């Protein structure tokens, strides 16, 4: 009762979330863990951050599904509430990776899920993003998202120049969605009507963060209400499945389907 409510749990209520239970012990009874007892306050804060509720979905980032707000909003709030450093964010992702590796424990065979079942291309995209996401400790959600998208563009289509107009963010997110079909999807984007290009650009450039715009849409935001800062915005859940599961040469069909979904 002394510490209720805690993470939505009232006094006497059974805590079913392991992360919430561990966080409670770390915050109020850390001495019960011999391995924690000797940590400095800064080190303990880093450990507690690994158990924080961040509402973070790595797939939404690596596949370009989400605008910055839903993706980074909770994490940014947690970062602002404590003295969390970029190093602590990096430590969180070390824990995240170990958690993934141990999600299907097979003690005699090792981390089968991570080694044998997890697609290597997706794992690479995850690992590439970790050094960028730690900048969230001192940069805005939209700035970090744009930095990540630019990095992925250079990895996926290094021979192409990033667009300099308001369609840049939409094209970069489409590259993340398409993965090995990126070239075909970019060609499809160049073939659709300019009005549809701008519609996709506006929908996929909304940050869902109050007052935040991407650098490539700052000029458009000042001139066109469709590019105004904030939202509302759409999280294109399973958008990558639409563009990745088409036959080569039919990327235009997938893009038109995605366009109609967003228009609806």
Protein Blocks (a to p, Z undefined) as FASTA:
>chain_A
ZZpceehiaehiacfblklmmmmmmmmmmmlpmklmmpcfklmmmmmmmmpcfhpafklm
mnomacfklmmmmmmmmmmmpccdfklmmmmmmmmmmmmmmmmccfknojmklmmmmcfk
lmmmmmmmmmmmmmmmmpcfklmmmmmmmmmmmmmmmmbccdfbfklmmmmmmmmmnmmm
mmmmmmmmmmmcfklmmmmmmmmmpgoighiacfklmmmmmmmmklgghiaddddehklm
mmmmpcehilmmmmmmmmmmmmZZ
